[in-house]
Amino acid sequence: MSGNTSTNTTNTWDWSWKTTPAMGAALVAGGAYSVAAMGAATGLPPVHAGAVAAVGALAQATVDLRRDRPAGHILARAAAWLAAGGWTATTIAHGTPFAWTPFGAWAAGATAGLVLATGLARGEQTARAGRAAALLQRWADGQAAEWHQRLTALFRLEGHSVSGVKPWPEDVGYTVRVELPPGVESLPGNAARVIAGALRLPRGGGVEILDGEEHGTVMIRVTLVDVLATTIAFPDGELSVTTINNPIEIGRHPDGTPVLLPMVDTCTVMIGQTDSGKTNAANVVNGKVLQANDVLVWHIDTTGAGLSLPWLRAWALDGTAKRPVLDWVAPTEEEAHIMLDVAIEGMAARKTGYQDLMLSVDDDKIPVSPDVPEILIVADEIAQLPQSILEKLNAVINVGRATRFREMSIGLRATADVSTPAMKKQSQNRIGMRVSDPEELGHLFPYGQGRLDPRAARHQGSGHVSYPGADGITMPARPFKAERLKPSRIGSLSVQFADRRPTMDALTVDTPSGRYYASRWGRTLPVLFKGKALAATTRPWTDVPLMRPPISDRGIPMTGANPTKPTAAPGSTTPGKATVQTGPVDGAGMSELLEQARQRLRNPERATAHPGGDDAFAAVLAQTGPTQWGDRPAQARENTTGDAVPELLTRAHRAVEDAGGRMHTADLADALGMDAQSLGNELGALMRAVGVSRRGTGMFRIDGGTPRPGFHAETLAEAIRNYRT
């Protein structure tokens, strides 16, 4: 036996008797007609039919009495049984049910039974609802009277009224609506603790006091059981594809309602002391965001990348995921600078390049889609980041909303020495995991420490959270419990979510800093997985020329400057990778090297060697475009036909011509068997090398669809002509 305890899915008989009142009446009428027909044919004594009807009437009356049905309903149902039995006995006695007279009587009786059964059922349902409402109203009235007296005794209130008491589902608590006396806007700051003590609530239960919809009203939410003590598991199994345009559910409030964080427009800040469940909550956010197919997640963690490694293992070490579920990880300050420079320049490129796209949806924000995904930057352990990186994060937080760059900051505290003012001011999603000092909550939430009690979220994995509601107004902080996401589940999610990762739009990385995007994993994987053998699944991302920017005197990468001379990268598994070793090539030697580069690109077989060798040639390639030419050497640098035109350009032109003269980048990449990001970068570089650029912003519609980046056959043909001349 395998020991598999999964649920048995074999078909079984369902013996439950599930009928509507009308169906029950129809079955009785049909049974009576069948008995009459068989009885007449076989000589059944009529008295037998009468006896069956009497037994049925008695049984029905017994059931109705036990269900406490009204007397009139009991008599009506018993009479129906006796009428059916009487018709059956009479029909058998006269020989046949097929004559018009008995058939007409049966039809009339069946119709009356159907109407009677439906009416009785509706009447009983209404009566039950009325009894339940009356019972609830009596309970609410009693609770209202008790709460009126309680508030008078505890806070010396006069002139107030309790206008409603509403129980929660599953009897976990209830809400009291209080109209305060004129001139009183709220209850005292310690009212929640005072009320909880007066009610003698169990540990884990508690009281929340929220502002009502009108000034002068408050909602007192009373939790009777410790909902936060239970474990809320991250959903299991295969999860459906979602969109970042919808809020993500990360946990539950004490009343069982979900915590729904909007992530498309809103930044997030999370704090929590050690062993508070902060990392688990951050992983839950990662998991729910990555479930969508229109967002790319970037991580910054210079203290070991503990948040990132579990998400990368399936791809980088196990080889069970075909691609990384995280789009970029910065485990060093240098890489964080490169990442944020790409983000800042990408925001500027998106702002101007997607004007037509924003106009098409009549919005001043870019519509998020798999073609133009949101970029979520998650910065862990922000207290360890230098000011130069924090300033760049602030830039993303302050101006990235319209261009769909959002940020999530994670730290131990919400004080100024850890979180920047922008991180708190611009982050409507605020999560404070379990803390021991009320002042920590006071720093994070704008209500002061007197309104929030850390003991209301005393369990590991619980905390306080505030976020915008459906109307966009940020709700006051409330306790919550985050879902539990175990490492083994992260591994399976990494495989499950990898295939739904979108491709970065070419416009975002077609910038001076964007040239470093393609080789990001070649720079970071040796740092993330020191000394470990990488899986073959990483090779499409690491078999590219490695690029690093020059470093300033302050130790900050200068991504806008020309790349440095490439050489073999230390520790690289593929020969010929590049790293920073010497300064850029410039001066009189550049013109000669450029000419050598053009010769070798057009016809590698007949190009003359340069005294500087292949390294000098590679340096020129690194300086003449946003990406290096080595991503696809067989397609971009060489041409097996001997023509002066790069083969990739020829193949792309042929495919676009066949498609009707226009083709989106993603579709063209599929036709050529390439990655869309690499194709966009390489074709763009090939065209720019001969003075050709795409029309406008490179965006256009096909058949009335959404504007997406792509290529026109005319511009590709112009580039081909320039190469030949």
SETOR-533501 format. One record per residue (C-alpha): residue in one letter; x, y, z. Coordinates in steps of 0.5 Angstrom, whole numbers, padded with zeros to 4 digits, always signed. Layout:
# SETOR-533501
aXYZ...
END
This chain:
# SETOR-533501
m+0000+0000+0000s+0002+0007-0002g+0000+0010+0005n-0004+0015+0001t-0009+0019+0005s-0012+0023+0000t-0020+0023-0001n-0023+0018-0004t-0027+0020-0011t-0030+0014-0013n-0038+0015-0014t-0042+0013-0009w-0050+0012-0008d-0053+0018-0005w-0059+0015-0001s-0061+0022+0002w-0068+0024+0000k-0068+0031-0003t-0074+0033-0006t-0078+0040-0006p-0085+0040-0003a-0088+0040-0010m-0084+0034-0013g-0086+0030-0006a-0094+0032-0008a-0092+0030-0015l-0089+0023-0013v-0095+0022-0008a-0100+0023-0014g-0096+0019-0019g-0096+0013-0014a-0103+0013-0013y-0105+0013-0020s-0100+0007-0021v-0103+0003-0015a-0110+0005-0018a-0108+0002-0025m-0104-0004-0023g-0110-0006-0018a-0115-0005-0023a-0111-0010-0027t-0110-0015-0022g-0116-0015-0018l-0113-0012-0012p-0118-0011-0006p-0120-0003-0005v-0119-0003+0002h-0112-0004+0001a-0111+0002-0002g-0115+0006+0004a-0111+0002+0009v-0104+0005+0006a-0107+0012+0005a-0109+0012+0013v-0102+0010+0015g-0099+0015+0010a-0104+0020+0014l-0102+0018+0021a-0094+0018+0019q-0095+0025+0016a-0098+0028+0022t-0093+0025+0027v-0087+0028+0023d-0091+0035+0023l-0092+0034+0030r-0085+0033+0032r-0083+0039+0027d-0088+0043+0031r-0092+0045+0025p-0098+0049+0025a-0105+0045+0026g-0108+0047+0020h-0102+0045+0016i-0102+0038+0020l-0109+0037+0018a-0108+0039+0010r-0103+0034+0009a-0107+0029+0013a-0113+0030+0008a-0108+0030+0002w-0106+0023+0004l-0113+0021+0005a-0116+0024-0001a-0111+0020-0005g-0112+0014-0002g-0120+0015-0003w-0119+0016-0010t-0115+0010-0011a-0120+0005-0008t-0126+0008-0011t-0122+0007-0018i-0120+0000-0017a-0127-0001-0015h-0130+0001-0021g-0125-0002-0025t-0120+0002-0029p-0117+0009-0028f-0116+0010-0036a-0124+0013-0036w-0124+0021-0037t-0128+0021-0030p-0123+0018-0026f-0117+0021-0030g-0120+0028-0029a-0121+0027-0022w-0114+0025-0021a-0111+0031-0025a-0115+0036-0021g-0113+0033-0014a-0106+0032-0017t-0106+0040-0019a-0109+0042-0012g-0104+0038-0008l-0098+0041-0012v-0101+0048-0010l-0102+0046-0003a-0095+0043-0002t-0092+0049-0005g-0096+0054-0001l-0095+0050+0006a-0088+0050+0005r-0087+0057+0003g-0092+0059+0009e-0087+0055+0014q-0081+0058+0011t-0084+0065+0013a-0086+0063+0019r-0079+0060+0021a-0076+0066+0019g-0081+0070+0023r-0079+0066+0029a-0072+0067+0028a-0072+0074+0027a-0077+0075+0033l-0072+0071+0037l-0066+0075+0035q-0069+0081+0036r-0071+0079+0043w-0064+0078+0044a-0061+0084+0041d-0066+0088+0045g-0064+0085+0051q-0056+0086+0049a-0058+0093+0047a-0061+0095+0054e-0055+0091+0058w-0050+0095+0054h-0054+0102+0055q-0053+0101+0062r-0046+0098+0062l-0043+0104+0058t-0047+0109+0063a-0043+0105+0069l-0036+0105+0066f-0036+0111+0063r-0041+0116+0066l-0045+0117+0059e-0051+0120+0059g-0056+0121+0053h-0053+0116+0049s-0057+0110+0046v-0055+0103+0043s-0058+0103+0036g-0056+0096+0034v-0053+0089+0036k-0051+0085+0030p-0048+0078+0031w-0043+0075+0027p-0043+0068+0023e-0041+0062+0027d-0042+0066+0034v-0035+0068+0034g-0038+0075+0037y-0042+0081+0035t-0042+0089+0034v-0045+0094+0038r-0047+0101+0035v-0047+0106+0039e-0050+0113+0038l-0046+0118+0043p-0049+0124+0046p-0048+0131+0043g-0041+0134+0044v-0038+0127+0045e-0034+0124+0039s-0031+0118+0042l-0030+0114+0048p-0024+0114+0052g-0017+0112+0049n-0017+0106+0054a-0025+0104+0053a-0023+0097+0049r-0019+0094+0055v-0024+0097+0060i-0030+0094+0056a-0026+0087+0055g-0025+0087+0063a-0032+0088+0065l-0034+0083+0060r-0029+0078+0063l-0027+0076+0056p-0023+0070+0055r-0015+0071+0053g-0015+0072+0046g-0022+0075+0045g-0022+0082+0045v-0026+0089+0044e-0025+0094+0038i-0028+0100+0038l-0028+0103+0031d-0031+0110+0028g-0038+0109+0025e-0041+0112+0019e-0043+0118+0022h-0040+0123+0027g-0042+0121+0034t-0043+0114+0033v-0038+0108+0034m-0038+0101+0033i-0036+0096+0039r-0034+0090+0036v-0033+0084+0041t-0030+0078+0040l-0032+0072+0044v-0027+0067+0042d-0019+0067+0040v-0020+0066+0033l-0013+0068+0032a-0010+0062+0036t-0012+0058+0030t-0007+0056+0024i-0010+0059+0017a-0006+0055+0012f-0004+0058+0005p-0009+0055+0000d-0007+0048-0002g-0007+0045-0009e-0007+0048-0016l-0009+0055-0016s-0012+0059-0021v-0009+0065-0025t-0011+0072-0022t-0009+0079-0023i-0005+0084-0019n-0011+0089-0021n-0015+0085-0015p-0013+0085-0008i-0009+0080-0005e-0012+0076+0001i-0006+0075+0006g-0010+0073+0013r-0016+0074+0017h-0019+0079+0022p-0022+0076+0029d-0029+0076+0026g-0027+0072+0020t-0027+0077+0015p-0021+0077+0010v-0015+0082+0010l-0015+0084+0003l-0009+0088+0001p-0009+0092-0006m-0003+0092-0009v-0003+0095-0016d-0004+0102-0013t-0001+0102-0006c+0006+0101-0003t+0007+0097+0003v+0011+0097+0010m+0011+0091+0015i+0015+0091+0021g+0016+0086+0027q+0020+0084+0032t+0024+0078+0031d+0020+0071+0032s+0014+0075+0030g+0012+0071+0024k+0014+0077+0019t+0018+0073+0014n+0012+0068+0014a+0007+0074+0013a+0012+0077+0007n+0012+0070+0004v+0005+0070+0004v+0005+0077+0000n+0010+0074-0005g+0006+0068-0006k-0001+0072-0007v+0002+0077-0011l+0006+0071-0016q-0001+0068-0017a-0002+0073-0022n+0000+0073-0029d+0001+0081-0030v+0007+0083-0024l+0014+0082-0024v+0017+0081-0017w+0024+0084-0015h+0028+0083-0008i+0033+0087-0005d+0036+0083+0001t+0043+0085+0003t+0044+0081+0009g+0043+0074+0006a+0037+0074+0001g+0034+0069+0006l+0027+0072+0003s+0029+0070-0004l+0033+0063-0003p+0026+0059-0002w+0023+0062-0008l+0029+0061-0013r+0031+0054-0011a+0026+0050-0015w+0029+0053-0021a+0037+0055-0019l+0038+0048-0016d+0033+0043-0017g+0031+0044-0024t+0024+0043-0023a+0022+0050-0025k+0023+0052-0032r+0024+0059-0030p+0025+0064-0024v+0019+0066-0021l+0022+0072-0018d+0025+0076-0024w+0031+0079-0020v+0034+0079-0014a+0039+0084-0011p+0044+0080-0005t+0049+0086-0006e+0049+0094-0005e+0052+0094-0012e+0046+0090-0015a+0041+0094-0011h+0044+0100-0014i+0043+0097-0021m+0036+0095-0020l+0034+0101-0018d+0037+0105-0023v+0034+0101-0028a+0027+0102-0024i+0028+0109-0024e+0030+0110-0032g+0024+0105-0033m+0019+0109-0030a+0021+0115-0034a+0021+0111-0040r+0014+0108-0039k+0011+0115-0037t+0013+0118-0044g+0013+0111-0048y+0006+0109-0046q+0002+0116-0047d-0002+0112-0052l-0004+0106-0048m-0006+0111-0042l-0010+0115-0047s-0014+0108-0050v-0016+0107-0043d-0018+0114-0041d-0013+0114-0035d-0007+0117-0032k-0004+0111-0030i-0002+0105-0034p-0006+0099-0035v-0003+0093-0032s-0003+0087-0036p+0002+0081-0038d+0004+0085-0044v+0006+0091-0039p+0007+0088-0032e+0007+0092-0025i+0014+0091-0022l+0014+0090-0015i+0020+0091-0011v+0021+0088-0004a+0026+0091+0000d+0028+0086+0006e+0032+0089+0012i+0031+0096+0010a+0035+0098+0017q+0042+0095+0013l+0041+0099+0007p+0045+0105+0006q+0042+0112+0005s+0044+0112-0002i+0040+0106-0004l+0034+0109+0001e+0034+0115-0003k+0033+0111-0010l+0027+0107-0006n+0024+0113-0004a+0024+0115-0011v+0020+0109-0013i+0015+0110-0008n+0014+0117-0009v+0013+0117-0017g+0012+0110-0019r+0005+0109-0018a+0002+0112-0025t+0008+0107-0028r+0006+0101-0024f+0013+0101-0020r+0011+0099-0013e+0015+0098-0007m+0014+0094+0000s+0019+0095+0006i+0020+0090+0011g+0024+0092+0018l+0024+0091+0025r+0021+0098+0027a+0017+0103+0024t+0022+0109+0027a+0026+0114+0023d+0032+0110+0024v+0029+0104+0020s+0024+0107+0016t+0024+0113+0012p+0018+0118+0012a+0016+0116+0005m+0016+0109+0007k+0010+0111+0012k+0007+0117+0009q+0006+0113+0002s+0005+0106+0004q-0003+0106+0005n-0002+0098+0007r+0001+0098+0014i+0003+0091+0017g+0005+0091+0024m+0007+0084+0026r+0007+0082+0034v+0011+0087+0038s+0012+0088+0046d+0012+0095+0046p+0006+0099+0044e+0010+0105+0042e+0012+0101+0036l+0005+0101+0034g+0004+0108+0035h+0010+0110+0030l+0007+0105+0025f-0001+0107+0025p-0003+0114+0026y-0008+0113+0032g-0003+0113+0038q-0001+0108+0042g-0007+0108+0047r-0012+0106+0041l-0008+0099+0040d-0006+0094+0045p-0001+0089+0043r-0004+0084+0047a-0010+0083+0042a-0005+0080+0037r-0001+0076+0042h+0000+0069+0038q+0006+0068+0033g+0004+0070+0026s-0001+0075+0028g-0001+0083+0028h-0005+0089+0026v-0006+0092+0019s-0009+0097+0016y-0011+0098+0009p-0015+0102+0004g-0022+0099+0003a-0026+0098-0003d-0028+0106-0003g-0020+0107-0003i-0021+0110+0004t-0016+0107+0009m-0019+0103+0015p-0017+0104+0022a-0011+0098+0024r-0015+0092+0026p-0012+0085+0029f-0011+0080+0024k-0007+0073+0023a-0003+0072+0017e-0004+0065+0013r+0002+0060+0014l+0006+0058+0008k+0011+0053+0010p+0018+0052+0006s+0015+0046+0002r+0009+0049+0000i+0014+0055-0003g+0018+0050-0007s+0011+0047-0010l+0009+0054-0012s+0015+0056-0015v+0014+0051-0020q+0007+0052-0021f+0007+0060-0022a+0014+0060-0026d+0010+0059-0032r+0005+0064-0031r+0011+0070-0030p+0010+0075-0036t+0016+0078-0040m+0019+0085-0038d+0016+0090-0043a+0022+0092-0048l+0021+0099-0047t+0022+0099-0039v+0029+0096-0040d+0031+0100-0047t+0035+0105-0043p+0042+0106-0041s+0041+0102-0034g+0037+0097-0038r+0043+0094-0041y+0045+0091-0035y+0038+0087-0034a+0040+0081-0039s+0046+0079-0035r+0043+0080-0028w+0043+0073-0026g+0050+0072-0028r+0052+0077-0023t+0047+0074-0018l+0047+0067-0018p+0054+0066-0016v+0053+0070-0010l+0046+0067-0008f+0048+0060-0008k+0056+0060-0007g+0059+0054-0008k+0053+0050-0011a+0052+0047-0017l+0047+0050-0021a+0041+0047-0025a+0041+0046-0033t+0035+0051-0032t+0039+0057-0031r+0043+0057-0037p+0038+0061-0041w+0039+0066-0036t+0047+0066-0035d+0049+0064-0042v+0050+0071-0044p+0055+0076-0043l+0056+0079-0036m+0056+0086-0036r+0058+0091-0030p+0058+0098-0029p+0064+0102-0027i+0064+0104-0020s+0065+0111-0017d+0070+0113-0012r+0064+0113-0007g+0063+0105-0009i+0056+0107-0013p+0055+0103-0020m+0055+0108-0025t+0050+0105-0030g+0049+0111-0034a+0056+0111-0036n+0060+0106-0041p+0061+0099-0039t+0068+0097-0037k+0072+0092-0041p+0069+0085-0041t+0074+0079-0039a+0072+0072-0036a+0068+0072-0030p+0071+0069-0024g+0067+0063-0022s+0063+0063-0028t+0060+0056-0031t+0060+0058-0038p+0067+0061-0042g+0067+0068-0044k+0063+0071-0039a+0065+0079-0037t+0066+0082-0031v+0069+0089-0029q+0077+0089-0030t+0079+0096-0033g+0076+0102-0036p+0072+0104-0042v+0075+0104-0049d+0075+0111-0051g+0079+0116-0055a+0082+0115-0062g+0082+0108-0061m+0074+0108-0061s+0074+0110-0068e+0078+0104-0071l+0075+0099-0066l+0068+0101-0068e+0070+0100-0076q+0073+0093-0074a+0066+0091-0070r+0062+0093-0076q+0067+0089-0080r+0066+0083-0076l+0059+0083-0075r+0058+0084-0082n+0062+0078-0084p+0066+0075-0079e+0070+0070-0084r+0074+0076-0087a+0074+0081-0081t+0081+0083-0080a+0084+0082-0073h+0085+0088-0068p+0092+0089-0064g+0087+0090-0058g+0084+0083-0059d+0077+0080-0058d+0077+0083-0051a+0077+0090-0054f+0072+0088-0059a+0068+0086-0054a+0069+0092-0050v+0066+0096-0056l+0060+0092-0057a+0059+0093-0050q+0059+0101-0051t+0055+0101-0057g+0048+0099-0055p+0044+0097-0049t+0045+0090-0049q+0051+0086-0051w+0051+0082-0058g+0053+0076-0055d+0046+0073-0053r+0045+0070-0059p+0052+0069-0063a+0049+0065-0068q+0044+0069-0070a+0046+0077-0068r+0053+0077-0069e+0054+0072-0075n+0051+0070-0082t+0052+0064-0085t+0049+0066-0091g+0055+0071-0092d+0050+0077-0093a+0052+0083-0090v+0045+0083-0086p+0045+0080-0079e+0041+0073-0080l+0037+0075-0074l+0034+0081-0078t+0033+0078-0084r+0029+0072-0080a+0025+0077-0077h+0023+0081-0083r+0021+0075-0087a+0017+0073-0081v+0013+0080-0080e+0012+0080-0088d+0009+0074-0087a+0004+0076-0082g+0002+0082-0086g+0007+0087-0084r+0006+0088-0077m+0008+0084-0071h+0008+0085-0064t+0015+0083-0060a+0012+0077-0056d+0009+0074-0063l+0015+0075-0067a+0019+0072-0061d+0015+0066-0061a+0015+0065-0069l+0023+0065-0068g+0023+0061-0062m+0027+0066-0058d+0025+0070-0051a+0021+0076-0052q+0026+0080-0048s+0032+0078-0051l+0029+0079-0058g+0027+0086-0057n+0033+0088-0054e+0037+0085-0060l+0033+0087-0066g+0033+0094-0063a+0040+0094-0062l+0041+0092-0069m+0037+0097-0072r+0040+0103-0068a+0047+0100-0070v+0045+0103-0077g+0041+0109-0075v+0034+0106-0076s+0029+0106-0070r+0022+0104-0069r+0016+0108-0071g+0014+0113-0065t+0014+0109-0059g+0014+0102-0062m+0007+0101-0059f+0001+0099-0064r-0005+0096-0064i-0007+0090-0069d-0014+0088-0070g-0017+0093-0065g-0013+0090-0059t-0009+0093-0054p-0003+0097-0056r+0003+0093-0055p+0011+0094-0057g+0013+0091-0064f+0016+0092-0071h+0014+0094-0078a+0016+0090-0084e+0018+0097-0087t+0023+0099-0081l+0026+0092-0081a+0027+0093-0089e+0030+0100-0088a+0035+0097-0083i+0037+0091-0088r+0038+0096-0094n+0043+0100-0089y+0047+0094-0087r+0048+0092-0095t+0050+0100-0097
END
